[in-house]
Structures are given as structure tokens and as C-alpha cells.
């Protein structure tokens, strides 16, 4: 049940980030594949600290992209 809840929460994050409404979904898929490949690799071969860092990088990268989108909208 916790895993299902975590997945649902992550999916909500994707909606907030605009990935589900992206114009070029192929580009989003390619970018997300590379990001998640890094996460999977860290989970398979990394230390706990490396896994934590990979997850933090993933989420902070998303927040940075959101901030950039907002800034661009305000520049117009």
C-alpha cells in the first residue's frame, strides 16, 4: 500500500511539472529515460549515500526546470 501511495504521489509530481502535457513527448521520454537509468544504476551498484544523492539530484533538477519555466513566463 505504501508503494502504491508513493507512486501516485510521484505521478502527481509529473503532472505538476508538465510532463504529461508536454508538446514533444518523445523528447520527454528520452530525457526521463536517461535520468531514471542513472537512478536505477545507483540503486543496483551504489552506496546508500549515492542512491540518496541520485534521488535528490532527480527531484532538485525537476524543481530547477520548473523555476526556469516560471521565470521565462514572467520575462515575456
PDB file of N, H, CA, C and O in Angstrom:
ATOM      1  N   UNK A   1       0.815  -1.190   0.000  1.00  0.00           N
ATOM      2  CA  UNK A   1       0.000   0.000   0.000  1.00  0.00           C
ATOM      3  C   UNK A   1       0.866   1.264   0.000  1.00  0.00           C
ATOM      4  O   UNK A   1       0.521   2.239  -0.668  1.00  0.00           O
ATOM      5  N   UNK A   2       1.977   1.266   0.733  1.00  0.00           N
ATOM      6  H   UNK A   2       2.257   0.475   1.275  1.00  0.00           H
ATOM      7  CA  UNK A   2       2.857   2.432   0.764  1.00  0.00           C
ATOM      8  C   UNK A   2       3.482   2.692  -0.604  1.00  0.00           C
ATOM      9  O   UNK A   2       3.598   3.839  -1.035  1.00  0.00           O
ATOM     10  N   UNK A   3       3.882   1.621  -1.279  1.00  0.00           N
ATOM     11  H   UNK A   3       3.788   0.689  -0.928  1.00  0.00           H
ATOM     12  CA  UNK A   3       4.486   1.768  -2.595  1.00  0.00           C
ATOM     13  C   UNK A   3       3.477   2.376  -3.576  1.00  0.00           C
ATOM     14  O   UNK A   3       3.825   3.247  -4.374  1.00  0.00           O
ATOM     15  N   UNK A   4       2.238   1.914  -3.510  1.00  0.00           N
ATOM     16  H   UNK A   4       1.955   1.207  -2.862  1.00  0.00           H
ATOM     17  CA  UNK A   4       1.188   2.449  -4.382  1.00  0.00           C
ATOM     18  C   UNK A   4       0.991   3.942  -4.111  1.00  0.00           C
ATOM     19  O   UNK A   4       0.875   4.732  -5.048  1.00  0.00           O
ATOM     20  N   UNK A   5       0.954   4.326  -2.852  1.00  0.00           N
ATOM     21  H   UNK A   5       1.049   3.685  -2.090  1.00  0.00           H
ATOM     22  CA  UNK A   5       0.786   5.729  -2.477  1.00  0.00           C
ATOM     23  C   UNK A   5       1.978   6.556  -2.968  1.00  0.00           C
ATOM     24  O   UNK A   5       1.806   7.661  -3.483  1.00  0.00           O
ATOM     25  N   UNK A   6       3.171   6.016  -2.804  1.00  0.00           N
ATOM     26  H   UNK A   6       3.311   5.119  -2.385  1.00  0.00           H
ATOM     27  CA  UNK A   6       4.361   6.734  -3.265  1.00  0.00           C
ATOM     28  C   UNK A   6       4.313   6.931  -4.773  1.00  0.00           C
ATOM     29  O   UNK A   6       4.642   8.011  -5.264  1.00  0.00           O
ATOM     30  N   UNK A   7       3.912   5.911  -5.510  1.00  0.00           N
ATOM     31  H   UNK A   7       3.645   5.034  -5.112  1.00  0.00           H
ATOM     32  CA  UNK A   7       3.795   6.002  -6.966  1.00  0.00           C
ATOM     33  C   UNK A   7       2.766   7.065  -7.368  1.00  0.00           C
ATOM     34  O   UNK A   7       3.010   7.867  -8.270  1.00  0.00           O
ATOM     35  N   UNK A   8       1.633   7.061  -6.697  1.00  0.00           N
ATOM     36  H   UNK A   8       1.436   6.410  -5.964  1.00  0.00           H
ATOM     37  CA  UNK A   8       0.592   8.051  -7.006  1.00  0.00           C
ATOM     38  C   UNK A   8       1.100   9.464  -6.731  1.00  0.00           C
ATOM     39  O   UNK A   8       0.820  10.386  -7.498  1.00  0.00           O
ATOM     40  N   UNK A   9       1.843   9.636  -5.647  1.00  0.00           N
ATOM     41  H   UNK A   9       2.071   8.887  -5.024  1.00  0.00           H
ATOM     42  CA  UNK A   9       2.397  10.946  -5.326  1.00  0.00           C
ATOM     43  C   UNK A   9       3.404  11.392  -6.388  1.00  0.00           C
ATOM     44  O   UNK A   9       3.435  12.564  -6.764  1.00  0.00           O
ATOM     45  N   UNK A  10       4.224  10.457  -6.869  1.00  0.00           N
ATOM     46  H   UNK A  10       4.199   9.505  -6.563  1.00  0.00           H
ATOM     47  CA  UNK A  10       5.192  10.784  -7.911  1.00  0.00           C
ATOM     48  C   UNK A  10       4.483  11.155  -9.202  1.00  0.00           C
ATOM     49  O   UNK A  10       4.909  12.077  -9.897  1.00  0.00           O
ATOM     50  N   UNK A  11       3.417  10.455  -9.529  1.00  0.00           N
ATOM     51  H   UNK A  11       3.071   9.706  -8.964  1.00  0.00           H
ATOM     52  CA  UNK A  11       2.669  10.770 -10.742  1.00  0.00           C
ATOM     53  C   UNK A  11       2.085  12.175 -10.655  1.00  0.00           C
ATOM     54  O   UNK A  11       2.064  12.896 -11.652  1.00  0.00           O
ATOM     55  N   UNK A  12       1.617  12.569  -9.489  1.00  0.00           N
ATOM     56  H   UNK A  12       1.635  11.983  -8.678  1.00  0.00           H
ATOM     57  CA  UNK A  12       1.120  13.933  -9.303  1.00  0.00           C
ATOM     58  C   UNK A  12       2.236  14.934  -9.577  1.00  0.00           C
ATOM     59  O   UNK A  12       2.008  15.978 -10.187  1.00  0.00           O
ATOM     60  N   UNK A  13       3.430  14.610  -9.128  1.00  0.00           N
ATOM     61  H   UNK A  13       3.615  13.762  -8.632  1.00  0.00           H
ATOM     62  CA  UNK A  13       4.572  15.481  -9.399  1.00  0.00           C
ATOM     63  C   UNK A  13       4.821  15.643 -10.884  1.00  0.00           C
ATOM     64  O   UNK A  13       5.184  16.730 -11.334  1.00  0.00           O
ATOM     65  N   UNK A  14       4.634  14.583 -11.654  1.00  0.00           N
ATOM     66  H   UNK A  14       4.339  13.700 -11.288  1.00  0.00           H
ATOM     67  CA  UNK A  14       4.801  14.661 -13.102  1.00  0.00           C
ATOM     68  C   UNK A  14       3.773  15.594 -13.720  1.00  0.00           C
ATOM     69  O   UNK A  14       4.087  16.331 -14.654  1.00  0.00           O
ATOM     70  N   UNK A  15       2.562  15.569 -13.213  1.00  0.00           N
ATOM     71  H   UNK A  15       2.307  14.969 -12.454  1.00  0.00           H
ATOM     72  CA  UNK A  15       1.524  16.459 -13.731  1.00  0.00           C
ATOM     73  C   UNK A  15       1.891  17.906 -13.415  1.00  0.00           C
ATOM     74  O   UNK A  15       1.764  18.784 -14.268  1.00  0.00           O
ATOM     75  N   UNK A  16       2.344  18.149 -12.194  1.00  0.00           N
ATOM     76  H   UNK A  16       2.447  17.436 -11.501  1.00  0.00           H
ATOM     77  CA  UNK A  16       2.726  19.497 -11.793  1.00  0.00           C
ATOM     78  C   UNK A  16       3.880  20.000 -12.654  1.00  0.00           C
ATOM     79  O   UNK A  16       3.902  21.167 -13.044  1.00  0.00           O
ATOM     80  N   UNK A  17       4.829  19.134 -12.950  1.00  0.00           N
ATOM     81  H   UNK A  17       4.812  18.185 -12.634  1.00  0.00           H
ATOM     82  CA  UNK A  17       5.983  19.521 -13.741  1.00  0.00           C
ATOM     83  C   UNK A  17       5.640  19.686 -15.213  1.00  0.00           C
ATOM     84  O   UNK A  17       6.450  20.220 -15.970  1.00  0.00           O
ATOM     85  N   UNK A  18       4.469  19.244 -15.637  1.00  0.00           N
ATOM     86  H   UNK A  18       3.811  18.810 -15.022  1.00  0.00           H
ATOM     87  CA  UNK A  18       4.041  19.444 -17.006  1.00  0.00           C
ATOM     88  C   UNK A  18       4.458  18.353 -17.963  1.00  0.00           C
ATOM     89  O   UNK A  18       4.292  18.508 -19.173  1.00  0.00           O
ATOM     90  N   UNK A  19       4.999  17.246 -17.458  1.00  0.00           N
ATOM     91  H   UNK A  19       5.133  17.121 -16.475  1.00  0.00           H
ATOM     92  CA  UNK A  19       5.457  16.185 -18.352  1.00  0.00           C
ATOM     93  C   UNK A  19       4.302  15.521 -19.083  1.00  0.00           C
ATOM     94  O   UNK A  19       4.466  15.090 -20.225  1.00  0.00           O
ATOM     95  N   UNK A  20       3.158  15.430 -18.462  1.00  0.00           N
ATOM     96  H   UNK A  20       3.025  15.780 -17.535  1.00  0.00           H
ATOM     97  CA  UNK A  20       2.026  14.779 -19.112  1.00  0.00           C
ATOM     98  C   UNK A  20       1.412  15.648 -20.193  1.00  0.00           C
ATOM     99  O   UNK A  20       0.633  15.160 -21.012  1.00  0.00           O
ATOM    100  N   UNK A  21       1.749  16.920 -20.207  1.00  0.00           N
ATOM    101  H   UNK A  21       2.381  17.317 -19.542  1.00  0.00           H
ATOM    102  CA  UNK A  21       1.175  17.829 -21.203  1.00  0.00           C
ATOM    103  C   UNK A  21       2.242  18.355 -22.146  1.00  0.00           C
ATOM    104  O   UNK A  21       2.011  19.330 -22.861  1.00  0.00           O
ATOM    105  N   UNK A  22       3.389  17.730 -22.157  1.00  0.00           N
ATOM    106  H   UNK A  22       3.577  16.937 -21.576  1.00  0.00           H
ATOM    107  CA  UNK A  22       4.494  18.201 -22.984  1.00  0.00           C
ATOM    108  C   UNK A  22       4.143  18.094 -24.461  1.00  0.00           C
ATOM    109  O   UNK A  22       3.485  17.147 -24.892  1.00  0.00           O
ATOM    110  N   UNK A  23       4.587  19.067 -25.217  1.00  0.00           N
ATOM    111  H   UNK A  23       5.122  19.836 -24.867  1.00  0.00           H
ATOM    112  CA  UNK A  23       4.326  19.074 -26.650  1.00  0.00           C
ATOM    113  C   UNK A  23       5.089  17.941 -27.326  1.00  0.00           C
ATOM    114  O   UNK A  23       4.523  17.222 -28.149  1.00  0.00           O
ATOM    115  N   UNK A  24       6.345  17.776 -26.994  1.00  0.00           N
ATOM    116  H   UNK A  24       6.804  18.360 -26.325  1.00  0.00           H
ATOM    117  CA  UNK A  24       7.170  16.742 -27.606  1.00  0.00           C
ATOM    118  C   UNK A  24       7.394  15.616 -26.600  1.00  0.00           C
ATOM    119  O   UNK A  24       8.406  15.582 -25.900  1.00  0.00           O
ATOM    120  N   UNK A  25       6.441  14.704 -26.542  1.00  0.00           N
ATOM    121  H   UNK A  25       5.619  14.731 -27.111  1.00  0.00           H
ATOM    122  CA  UNK A  25       6.519  13.635 -25.541  1.00  0.00           C
ATOM    123  C   UNK A  25       7.712  12.713 -25.786  1.00  0.00           C
ATOM    124  O   UNK A  25       8.244  12.145 -24.832  1.00  0.00           O
ATOM    125  N   UNK A  26       8.147  12.549 -27.034  1.00  0.00           N
ATOM    126  H   UNK A  26       7.715  13.011 -27.809  1.00  0.00           H
ATOM    127  CA  UNK A  26       9.318  11.716 -27.307  1.00  0.00           C
ATOM    128  C   UNK A  26      10.564  12.294 -26.648  1.00  0.00           C
ATOM    129  O   UNK A  26      11.392  11.558 -26.109  1.00  0.00           O
ATOM    130  N   UNK A  27      10.688  13.605 -26.697  1.00  0.00           N
ATOM    131  H   UNK A  27      10.016  14.202 -27.135  1.00  0.00           H
ATOM    132  CA  UNK A  27      11.826  14.267 -26.066  1.00  0.00           C
ATOM    133  C   UNK A  27      11.787  14.068 -24.547  1.00  0.00           C
ATOM    134  O   UNK A  27      12.817  13.807 -23.925  1.00  0.00           O
ATOM    135  N   UNK A  28      10.621  14.191 -23.966  1.00  0.00           N
ATOM    136  H   UNK A  28       9.784  14.403 -24.471  1.00  0.00           H
ATOM    137  CA  UNK A  28      10.463  13.997 -22.523  1.00  0.00           C
ATOM    138  C   UNK A  28      10.802  12.556 -22.149  1.00  0.00           C
ATOM    139  O   UNK A  28      11.481  12.315 -21.150  1.00  0.00           O
ATOM    140  N   UNK A  29      10.337  11.613 -22.938  1.00  0.00           N
ATOM    141  H   UNK A  29       9.786  11.808 -23.749  1.00  0.00           H
ATOM    142  CA  UNK A  29      10.598  10.195 -22.661  1.00  0.00           C
ATOM    143  C   UNK A  29      12.099   9.921 -22.699  1.00  0.00           C
ATOM    144  O   UNK A  29      12.626   9.242 -21.817  1.00  0.00           O
ATOM    145  N   UNK A  30      12.784  10.436 -23.700  1.00  0.00           N
ATOM    146  H   UNK A  30      12.356  10.987 -24.416  1.00  0.00           H
ATOM    147  CA  UNK A  30      14.239  10.228 -23.806  1.00  0.00           C
ATOM    148  C   UNK A  30      14.959  10.826 -22.607  1.00  0.00           C
ATOM    149  O   UNK A  30      15.842  10.194 -22.028  1.00  0.00           O
ATOM    150  N   UNK A  31      14.579  12.052 -22.234  1.00  0.00           N
ATOM    151  H   UNK A  31      13.862  12.565 -22.705  1.00  0.00           H
ATOM    152  CA  UNK A  31      15.225  12.716 -21.104  1.00  0.00           C
ATOM    153  C   UNK A  31      14.963  11.946 -19.816  1.00  0.00           C
ATOM    154  O   UNK A  31      15.876  11.725 -19.020  1.00  0.00           O
ATOM    155  N   UNK A  32      13.710  11.538 -19.616  1.00  0.00           N
ATOM    156  H   UNK A  32      12.969  11.718 -20.263  1.00  0.00           H
ATOM    157  CA  UNK A  32      13.362  10.816 -18.402  1.00  0.00           C
ATOM    158  C   UNK A  32      14.027   9.441 -18.346  1.00  0.00           C
ATOM    159  O   UNK A  32      14.391   8.965 -17.271  1.00  0.00           O
ATOM    160  N   UNK A  33      14.181   8.816 -19.493  1.00  0.00           N
ATOM    161  H   UNK A  33      13.886   9.203 -20.366  1.00  0.00           H
ATOM    162  CA  UNK A  33      14.854   7.512 -19.529  1.00  0.00           C
ATOM    163  C   UNK A  33      16.271   7.636 -18.993  1.00  0.00           C
ATOM    164  O   UNK A  33      16.696   6.837 -18.158  1.00  0.00           O
ATOM    165  N   UNK A  34      16.999   8.631 -19.468  1.00  0.00           N
ATOM    166  H   UNK A  34      16.655   9.279 -20.147  1.00  0.00           H
ATOM    167  CA  UNK A  34      18.380   8.818 -19.015  1.00  0.00           C
ATOM    168  C   UNK A  34      18.445   9.106 -17.518  1.00  0.00           C
ATOM    169  O   UNK A  34      19.308   8.582 -16.814  1.00  0.00           O
ATOM    170  N   UNK A  35      17.537   9.934 -17.046  1.00  0.00           N
ATOM    171  H   UNK A  35      16.836  10.360 -17.618  1.00  0.00           H
ATOM    172  CA  UNK A  35      17.513  10.272 -15.619  1.00  0.00           C
ATOM    173  C   UNK A  35      17.228   9.031 -14.782  1.00  0.00           C
ATOM    174  O   UNK A  35      17.910   8.773 -13.790  1.00  0.00           O
ATOM    175  N   UNK A  36      16.217   8.263 -15.185  1.00  0.00           N
ATOM    176  H   UNK A  36      15.662   8.472 -15.991  1.00  0.00           H
ATOM    177  CA  UNK A  36      15.840   7.088 -14.410  1.00  0.00           C
ATOM    178  C   UNK A  36      16.849   5.955 -14.554  1.00  0.00           C
ATOM    179  O   UNK A  36      16.973   5.116 -13.662  1.00  0.00           O
ATOM    180  N   UNK A  37      17.567   5.927 -15.666  1.00  0.00           N
ATOM    181  H   UNK A  37      17.467   6.608 -16.391  1.00  0.00           H
ATOM    182  CA  UNK A  37      18.637   4.939 -15.828  1.00  0.00           C
ATOM    183  C   UNK A  37      19.733   5.193 -14.788  1.00  0.00           C
ATOM    184  O   UNK A  37      20.276   4.251 -14.210  1.00  0.00           O
ATOM    185  N   UNK A  38      20.055   6.469 -14.553  1.00  0.00           N
ATOM    186  H   UNK A  38      19.614   7.234 -15.023  1.00  0.00           H
ATOM    187  CA  UNK A  38      21.038   6.825 -13.529  1.00  0.00           C
ATOM    188  C   UNK A  38      20.552   6.407 -12.138  1.00  0.00           C
ATOM    189  O   UNK A  38      21.326   5.893 -11.330  1.00  0.00           O
ATOM    190  N   UNK A  39      19.270   6.631 -11.870  1.00  0.00           N
ATOM    191  H   UNK A  39      18.642   7.048 -12.526  1.00  0.00           H
ATOM    192  CA  UNK A  39      18.710   6.239 -10.576  1.00  0.00           C
ATOM    193  C   UNK A  39      18.788   4.727 -10.389  1.00  0.00           C
ATOM    194  O   UNK A  39      19.177   4.248  -9.324  1.00  0.00           O
ATOM    195  N   UNK A  40      18.421   3.983 -11.419  1.00  0.00           N
ATOM    196  H   UNK A  40      18.105   4.373 -12.285  1.00  0.00           H
ATOM    197  CA  UNK A  40      18.450   2.527 -11.342  1.00  0.00           C
ATOM    198  C   UNK A  40      19.872   2.019 -11.133  1.00  0.00           C
ATOM    199  O   UNK A  40      20.105   1.114 -10.332  1.00  0.00           O
ATOM    200  N   UNK A  41      20.807   2.603 -11.850  1.00  0.00           N
ATOM    201  H   UNK A  41      20.617   3.338 -12.501  1.00  0.00           H
ATOM    202  CA  UNK A  41      22.210   2.204 -11.703  1.00  0.00           C
ATOM    203  C   UNK A  41      22.695   2.447 -10.275  1.00  0.00           C
ATOM    204  O   UNK A  41      23.383   1.606  -9.698  1.00  0.00           O
ATOM    205  N   UNK A  42      22.336   3.597  -9.709  1.00  0.00           N
ATOM    206  H   UNK A  42      21.777   4.281 -10.179  1.00  0.00           H
ATOM    207  CA  UNK A  42      22.729   3.892  -8.331  1.00  0.00           C
ATOM    208  C   UNK A  42      22.109   2.884  -7.365  1.00  0.00           C
ATOM    209  O   UNK A  42      22.754   2.459  -6.406  1.00  0.00           O
ATOM    210  N   UNK A  43      20.866   2.508  -7.618  1.00  0.00           N
ATOM    211  H   UNK A  43      20.342   2.853  -8.397  1.00  0.00           H
ATOM    212  CA  UNK A  43      20.194   1.535  -6.747  1.00  0.00           C
ATOM    213  C   UNK A  43      20.849   0.156  -6.843  1.00  0.00           C
ATOM    214  O   UNK A  43      20.915  -0.576  -5.855  1.00  0.00           O
ATOM    215  N   UNK A  44      21.327  -0.190  -8.023  1.00  0.00           N
ATOM    216  H   UNK A  44      21.274   0.404  -8.826  1.00  0.00           H
ATOM    217  CA  UNK A  44      21.920  -1.512  -8.224  1.00  0.00           C
ATOM    218  C   UNK A  44      23.333  -1.604  -7.671  1.00  0.00           C
ATOM    219  O   UNK A  44      23.707  -2.621  -7.087  1.00  0.00           O
ATOM    220  N   UNK A  45      24.122  -0.549  -7.852  1.00  0.00           N
ATOM    221  H   UNK A  45      23.818   0.277  -8.327  1.00  0.00           H
ATOM    222  CA  UNK A  45      25.551  -0.671  -7.547  1.00  0.00           C
ATOM    223  C   UNK A  45      26.078   0.353  -6.556  1.00  0.00           C
ATOM    224  O   UNK A  45      27.232   0.266  -6.135  1.00  0.00           O
ATOM    225  N   UNK A  46      25.261   1.311  -6.180  1.00  0.00           N
ATOM    226  H   UNK A  46      24.324   1.382  -6.521  1.00  0.00           H
ATOM    227  CA  UNK A  46      25.755   2.395  -5.340  1.00  0.00           C
ATOM    228  C   UNK A  46      25.575   2.148  -3.857  1.00  0.00           C
ATOM    229  O   UNK A  46      24.900   1.214  -3.424  1.00  0.00           O
ATOM    230  N   UNK A  47      26.198   3.013  -3.114  1.00  0.00           N
ATOM    231  H   UNK A  47      26.746   3.771  -3.466  1.00  0.00           H
ATOM    232  CA  UNK A  47      26.016   3.016  -1.674  1.00  0.00           C
ATOM    233  C   UNK A  47      24.707   3.727  -1.360  1.00  0.00           C
ATOM    234  O   UNK A  47      24.100   4.337  -2.240  1.00  0.00           O
ATOM    235  N   UNK A  48      24.283   3.649  -0.133  1.00  0.00           N
ATOM    236  H   UNK A  48      24.776   3.154   0.582  1.00  0.00           H
ATOM    237  CA  UNK A  48      23.075   4.354   0.284  1.00  0.00           C
ATOM    238  C   UNK A  48      23.213   5.847   0.010  1.00  0.00           C
ATOM    239  O   UNK A  48      22.267   6.486  -0.450  1.00  0.00           O
ATOM    240  N   UNK A  49      24.370   6.395   0.288  1.00  0.00           N
ATOM    241  H   UNK A  49      25.138   5.876   0.662  1.00  0.00           H
ATOM    242  CA  UNK A  49      24.604   7.821   0.059  1.00  0.00           C
ATOM    243  C   UNK A  49      24.496   8.159  -1.430  1.00  0.00           C
ATOM    244  O   UNK A  49      23.960   9.210  -1.782  1.00  0.00           O
ATOM    245  N   UNK A  50      24.995   7.287  -2.304  1.00  0.00           N
ATOM    246  H   UNK A  50      25.430   6.433  -2.017  1.00  0.00           H
ATOM    247  CA  UNK A  50      24.910   7.536  -3.743  1.00  0.00           C
ATOM    248  C   UNK A  50      23.460   7.464  -4.231  1.00  0.00           C
ATOM    249  O   UNK A  50      23.055   8.243  -5.095  1.00  0.00           O
ATOM    250  N   UNK A  51      22.692   6.544  -3.686  1.00  0.00           N
ATOM    251  H   UNK A  51      23.022   5.911  -2.985  1.00  0.00           H
ATOM    252  CA  UNK A  51      21.277   6.434  -4.047  1.00  0.00           C
ATOM    253  C   UNK A  51      20.542   7.690  -3.584  1.00  0.00           C
ATOM    254  O   UNK A  51      19.759   8.264  -4.341  1.00  0.00           O
ATOM    255  N   UNK A  52      20.789   8.116  -2.355  1.00  0.00           N
ATOM    256  H   UNK A  52      21.426   7.649  -1.741  1.00  0.00           H
ATOM    257  CA  UNK A  52      20.157   9.326  -1.838  1.00  0.00           C
ATOM    258  C   UNK A  52      20.507  10.532  -2.706  1.00  0.00           C
ATOM    259  O   UNK A  52      19.644  11.361  -2.993  1.00  0.00           O
ATOM    260  N   UNK A  53      21.759  10.630  -3.120  1.00  0.00           N
ATOM    261  H   UNK A  53      22.460   9.956  -2.887  1.00  0.00           H
ATOM    262  CA  UNK A  53      22.191  11.761  -3.946  1.00  0.00           C
ATOM    263  C   UNK A  53      21.520  11.718  -5.313  1.00  0.00           C
ATOM    264  O   UNK A  53      21.103  12.756  -5.827  1.00  0.00           O
ATOM    265  N   UNK A  54      21.412  10.535  -5.906  1.00  0.00           N
ATOM    266  H   UNK A  54      21.752   9.692  -5.489  1.00  0.00           H
ATOM    267  CA  UNK A  54      20.767  10.399  -7.221  1.00  0.00           C
ATOM    268  C   UNK A  54      19.302  10.824  -7.147  1.00  0.00           C
ATOM    269  O   UNK A  54      18.798  11.493  -8.050  1.00  0.00           O
ATOM    270  N   UNK A  55      18.627  10.438  -6.078  1.00  0.00           N
ATOM    271  H   UNK A  55      19.036   9.895  -5.345  1.00  0.00           H
ATOM    272  CA  UNK A  55      17.217  10.823  -5.910  1.00  0.00           C
ATOM    273  C   UNK A  55      17.110  12.334  -5.705  1.00  0.00           C
ATOM    274  O   UNK A  55      16.253  12.984  -6.304  1.00  0.00           O
ATOM    275  N   UNK A  56      17.970  12.887  -4.867  1.00  0.00           N
ATOM    276  H   UNK A  56      18.666  12.359  -4.381  1.00  0.00           H
ATOM    277  CA  UNK A  56      17.950  14.328  -4.621  1.00  0.00           C
ATOM    278  C   UNK A  56      18.227  15.105  -5.909  1.00  0.00           C
ATOM    279  O   UNK A  56      17.556  16.096  -6.195  1.00  0.00           O
ATOM    280  N   UNK A  57      19.217  14.654  -6.684  1.00  0.00           N
ATOM    281  H   UNK A  57      19.763  13.848  -6.452  1.00  0.00           H
ATOM    282  CA  UNK A  57      19.539  15.315  -7.951  1.00  0.00           C
ATOM    283  C   UNK A  57      18.341  15.286  -8.893  1.00  0.00           C
ATOM    284  O   UNK A  57      18.046  16.271  -9.570  1.00  0.00           O
ATOM    285  N   UNK A  58      17.659  14.151  -8.926  1.00  0.00           N
ATOM    286  H   UNK A  58      17.899  13.351  -8.376  1.00  0.00           H
ATOM    287  CA  UNK A  58      16.498  13.988  -9.800  1.00  0.00           C
ATOM    288  C   UNK A  58      15.405  14.995  -9.439  1.00  0.00           C
ATOM    289  O   UNK A  58      14.892  15.696 -10.312  1.00  0.00           O
ATOM    290  N   UNK A  59      15.056  15.065  -8.182  1.00  0.00           N
ATOM    291  H   UNK A  59      15.472  14.496  -7.473  1.00  0.00           H
ATOM    292  CA  UNK A  59      13.971  15.952  -7.769  1.00  0.00           C
ATOM    293  C   UNK A  59      14.377  17.417  -7.810  1.00  0.00           C
ATOM    294  O   UNK A  59      13.578  18.263  -8.212  1.00  0.00           O
ATOM    295  N   UNK A  60      15.592  17.732  -7.406  1.00  0.00           N
ATOM    296  H   UNK A  60      16.241  17.045  -7.080  1.00  0.00           H
ATOM    297  CA  UNK A  60      16.034  19.124  -7.450  1.00  0.00           C
ATOM    298  C   UNK A  60      16.164  19.601  -8.891  1.00  0.00           C
ATOM    299  O   UNK A  60      15.907  20.769  -9.186  1.00  0.00           O
ATOM    300  N   UNK A  61      16.561  18.702  -9.788  1.00  0.00           N
ATOM    301  H   UNK A  61      16.770  17.754  -9.548  1.00  0.00           H
ATOM    302  CA  UNK A  61      16.619  19.060 -11.204  1.00  0.00           C
ATOM    303  C   UNK A  61      15.244  19.422 -11.730  1.00  0.00           C
ATOM    304  O   UNK A  61      15.105  20.360 -12.514  1.00  0.00           O
ATOM    305  N   UNK A  62      14.230  18.687 -11.306  1.00  0.00           N
ATOM    306  H   UNK A  62      14.343  17.925 -10.668  1.00  0.00           H
ATOM    307  CA  UNK A  62      12.861  18.982 -11.711  1.00  0.00           C
ATOM    308  C   UNK A  62      12.391  20.319 -11.188  1.00  0.00           C
ATOM    309  O   UNK A  62      11.715  21.068 -11.894  1.00  0.00           O
ATOM    310  N   UNK A  63      12.746  20.621  -9.953  1.00  0.00           N
ATOM    311  H   UNK A  63      13.295  20.013  -9.380  1.00  0.00           H
ATOM    312  CA  UNK A  63      12.371  21.903  -9.363  1.00  0.00           C
ATOM    313  C   UNK A  63      13.062  23.047 -10.101  1.00  0.00           C
ATOM    314  O   UNK A  63      12.452  24.087 -10.353  1.00  0.00           O
ATOM    315  N   UNK A  64      14.330  22.855 -10.446  1.00  0.00           N
ATOM    316  H   UNK A  64      14.825  22.011 -10.241  1.00  0.00           H
ATOM    317  CA  UNK A  64      15.055  23.884 -11.187  1.00  0.00           C
ATOM    318  C   UNK A  64      14.401  24.143 -12.551  1.00  0.00           C
ATOM    319  O   UNK A  64      14.281  25.294 -12.972  1.00  0.00           O
ATOM    320  N   UNK A  65      13.983  23.084 -13.232  1.00  0.00           N
ATOM    321  H   UNK A  65      14.081  22.150 -12.889  1.00  0.00           H
ATOM    322  CA  UNK A  65      13.320  23.249 -14.527  1.00  0.00           C
ATOM    323  C   UNK A  65      11.999  23.995 -14.371  1.00  0.00           C
ATOM    324  O   UNK A  65      11.656  24.838 -15.201  1.00  0.00           O
ATOM    325  N   UNK A  66      11.268  23.690 -13.323  1.00  0.00           N
ATOM    326  H   UNK A  66      11.546  23.006 -12.649  1.00  0.00           H
ATOM    327  CA  UNK A  66      10.009  24.386 -13.075  1.00  0.00           C
ATOM    328  C   UNK A  66      10.253  25.876 -12.830  1.00  0.00           C
ATOM    329  O   UNK A  66       9.521  26.721 -13.345  1.00  0.00           O
ATOM    330  N   UNK A  67      11.263  26.186 -12.059  1.00  0.00           N
ATOM    331  H   UNK A  67      11.857  25.499 -11.640  1.00  0.00           H
ATOM    332  CA  UNK A  67      11.604  27.587 -11.785  1.00  0.00           C
ATOM    333  C   UNK A  67      11.980  28.298 -13.082  1.00  0.00           C
ATOM    334  O   UNK A  67      11.578  29.441 -13.298  1.00  0.00           O
ATOM    335  N   UNK A  68      12.742  27.639 -13.939  1.00  0.00           N
ATOM    336  H   UNK A  68      13.069  26.711 -13.763  1.00  0.00           H
ATOM    337  CA  UNK A  68      13.122  28.232 -15.221  1.00  0.00           C
ATOM    338  C   UNK A  68      11.896  28.508 -16.088  1.00  0.00           C
ATOM    339  O   UNK A  68      11.814  29.546 -16.744  1.00  0.00           O
ATOM    340  N   UNK A  69      10.938  27.566 -16.089  1.00  0.00           N
ATOM    341  H   UNK A  69      11.005  26.723 -15.556  1.00  0.00           H
ATOM    342  CA  UNK A  69       9.707  27.760 -16.867  1.00  0.00           C
ATOM    343  C   UNK A  69       8.937  28.980 -16.357  1.00  0.00           C
ATOM    344  O   UNK A  69       8.455  29.794 -17.144  1.00  0.00           O
ATOM    345  N   UNK A  70       8.831  29.093 -15.053  1.00  0.00           N
ATOM    346  H   UNK A  70       9.223  28.431 -14.414  1.00  0.00           H
ATOM    347  CA  UNK A  70       8.114  30.222 -14.449  1.00  0.00           C
ATOM    348  C   UNK A  70       8.836  31.528 -14.774  1.00  0.00           C
ATOM    349  O   UNK A  70       8.196  32.516 -15.135  1.00  0.00           O
ATOM    350  N   UNK A  71      10.156  31.538 -14.649  1.00  0.00           N
ATOM    351  H   UNK A  71      10.675  30.736 -14.355  1.00  0.00           H
ATOM    352  CA  UNK A  71      10.927  32.744 -14.961  1.00  0.00           C
ATOM    353  C   UNK A  71      10.726  33.159 -16.409  1.00  0.00           C
ATOM    354  O   UNK A  71      10.547  34.344 -16.687  1.00  0.00           O
ATOM    355  N   UNK A  72      10.751  32.213 -17.335  1.00  0.00           N
ATOM    356  H   UNK A  72      10.896  31.250 -17.109  1.00  0.00           H
ATOM    357  CA  UNK A  72      10.555  32.533 -18.752  1.00  0.00           C
ATOM    358  C   UNK A  72       9.189  33.124 -19.010  1.00  0.00           C
ATOM    359  O   UNK A  72       9.044  34.036 -19.824  1.00  0.00           O
ATOM    360  N   UNK A  73       8.171  32.604 -18.311  1.00  0.00           N
ATOM    361  H   UNK A  73       8.288  31.864 -17.649  1.00  0.00           H
ATOM    362  CA  UNK A  73       6.827  33.153 -18.485  1.00  0.00           C
ATOM    363  C   UNK A  73       6.758  34.595 -18.016  1.00  0.00           C
ATOM    364  O   UNK A  73       6.071  35.414 -18.626  1.00  0.00           O
ATOM    365  N   UNK A  74       7.458  34.911 -16.944  1.00  0.00           N
ATOM    366  H   UNK A  74       8.016  34.245 -16.448  1.00  0.00           H
ATOM    367  CA  UNK A  74       7.431  36.267 -16.399  1.00  0.00           C
ATOM    368  C   UNK A  74       8.280  37.237 -17.213  1.00  0.00           C
ATOM    369  O   UNK A  74       8.087  38.450 -17.122  1.00  0.00           O
ATOM    370  N   UNK A  75       9.215  36.723 -18.003  1.00  0.00           N
ATOM    371  H   UNK A  75       9.371  35.738 -18.076  1.00  0.00           H
ATOM    372  CA  UNK A  75      10.055  37.574 -18.834  1.00  0.00           C
ATOM    373  C   UNK A  75       9.296  38.090 -20.053  1.00  0.00           C
ATOM    374  O   UNK A  75       9.652  39.131 -20.606  1.00  0.00           O
ATOM    375  N   UNK A  76       8.280  37.391 -20.467  1.00  0.00           N
ATOM    376  H   UNK A  76       7.991  36.545 -20.018  1.00  0.00           H
ATOM    377  CA  UNK A  76       7.538  37.761 -21.689  1.00  0.00           C
ATOM    378  C   UNK A  76       6.732  38.999 -21.525  1.00  0.00           C
ATOM    379  O   UNK A  76       6.061  39.428 -22.463  1.00  0.00           O
TER     380      UNK A  76
END
